[in-house]
Amino acid sequence: MNIQPQSSRLITCILPVGTARAVLELLKNQKRVTTAYIYHARGIGASHQLRSSLAEQLEKDILVVLVPKKRAEEVFNYLYEVTGIYQPHHGLMYMEKVAKTMTTELENWNE
């Protein structure tokens, strides 16, 4: 087994509920990115509380993707397109640095 430290980026997408699973499958099948996960979030915004005593809860899917620094822009641009995040009310996306990550490569995988 070969273990190497590398610089990485963490991409977070806040998407409409029910959309992240399809994006995760596209990442896996088209970009070969398997270091990602989804979770579900809900809450009430501060502006809703000011307008009404009956605040509406918002639900979102959160997609988190860890990629090597050298692929970060490629994957970020891909996510921007496939999620439709450039359209109004389709979510939010940002990328941040990760101090260090470790990759492992299994030697003789087929044996």
C-alpha positions as CSV (number, residue, x, y, z in Angstrom):
1,M,0.0,0.0,0.0
2,N,1.3,3.4,-1.0
3,I,0.2,6.5,1.1
4,Q,0.8,10.0,-0.1
5,P,-0.2,13.4,1.4
6,Q,-1.7,15.8,-1.1
7,S,-3.4,19.3,-1.2
8,S,-7.1,19.1,-1.6
9,R,-10.2,21.3,-1.9
10,L,-13.6,20.8,-0.3
11,I,-16.6,21.8,-2.5
12,T,-19.9,22.3,-0.8
13,C,-23.2,22.6,-2.7
14,I,-26.4,23.7,-1.0
15,L,-29.1,22.4,-3.3
16,P,-32.9,22.1,-3.5
17,V,-34.2,19.1,-1.6
18,G,-34.2,15.8,-3.6
19,T,-31.5,16.9,-6.2
20,A,-28.2,15.9,-4.7
21,R,-28.4,12.1,-5.2
22,A,-28.6,12.5,-9.0
23,V,-25.6,14.9,-8.9
24,L,-23.7,12.4,-6.8
25,E,-24.3,9.7,-9.4
26,L,-23.1,12.0,-12.2
27,L,-19.9,12.8,-10.3
28,K,-19.2,9.1,-9.8
29,N,-20.1,8.0,-13.4
30,Q,-18.8,10.9,-15.4
31,K,-16.0,12.4,-13.4
32,R,-14.9,9.3,-11.4
33,V,-15.2,11.3,-8.1
34,T,-16.1,9.0,-5.2
35,T,-15.0,11.2,-2.3
36,A,-18.4,12.8,-1.7
37,Y,-21.4,12.6,0.6
38,I,-24.9,14.0,1.0
39,Y,-26.8,15.2,4.0
40,H,-30.1,16.8,4.6
41,A,-30.7,20.1,6.3
42,R,-33.7,22.2,7.3
43,G,-34.3,25.3,9.2
44,I,-35.9,28.7,9.5
45,G,-34.2,31.9,8.2
46,A,-34.1,35.0,10.4
47,S,-36.0,37.0,7.8
48,H,-38.9,34.6,8.0
49,Q,-39.2,35.1,11.8
50,L,-39.5,38.8,11.4
51,R,-42.3,38.7,8.9
52,S,-44.6,36.1,10.4
53,S,-45.1,34.1,13.6
54,L,-45.7,31.0,11.4
55,A,-42.3,30.7,9.8
56,E,-41.9,28.2,6.9
57,Q,-39.1,25.6,7.3
58,L,-36.8,25.3,4.4
59,E,-35.2,22.0,3.4
60,K,-32.0,21.6,1.5
61,D,-29.7,18.8,0.3
62,I,-26.0,19.5,1.1
63,L,-23.5,17.8,-1.2
64,V,-19.9,17.8,0.0
65,V,-17.1,16.8,-2.4
66,L,-13.4,16.3,-1.6
67,V,-11.1,16.6,-4.6
68,P,-7.4,16.9,-5.2
69,K,-6.3,20.5,-5.8
70,K,-5.3,19.8,-9.4
71,R,-8.9,18.8,-10.2
72,A,-10.8,21.3,-8.0
73,E,-11.6,23.9,-10.7
74,E,-12.7,21.2,-13.2
75,V,-15.1,19.6,-10.7
76,F,-16.3,23.0,-9.4
77,N,-17.2,24.1,-13.0
78,Y,-18.8,20.7,-13.7
79,L,-21.0,21.0,-10.6
80,Y,-21.9,24.6,-11.5
81,E,-23.3,23.4,-14.8
82,V,-25.0,20.1,-13.8
83,T,-26.7,21.5,-10.7
84,G,-28.1,24.6,-12.5
85,I,-26.8,26.6,-9.5
86,Y,-26.4,29.6,-11.8
87,Q,-30.2,30.0,-11.9
88,P,-32.1,32.0,-9.3
89,H,-33.1,30.0,-6.2
90,H,-31.1,26.9,-7.2
91,G,-28.7,27.0,-4.4
92,L,-25.3,28.0,-3.3
93,M,-21.8,26.6,-3.9
94,Y,-18.4,27.3,-2.5
95,M,-14.9,25.8,-2.4
96,E,-12.4,25.9,0.5
97,K,-8.9,24.8,1.2
98,V,-8.2,21.6,3.1
99,A,-4.9,21.5,5.0
100,K,-3.8,18.0,3.9
101,T,-5.4,14.8,2.9
102,M,-4.0,11.3,2.5
103,T,-4.5,9.1,-0.5
104,T,-4.0,5.4,-0.5
105,E,-3.3,3.2,-3.5
106,L,-3.6,-0.5,-3.1
107,E,-0.9,-2.3,-5.0
108,N,-1.7,-5.6,-6.7
109,W,-5.4,-4.9,-6.5
110,N,-6.2,-7.6,-9.1
111,E,-4.3,-10.4,-7.4
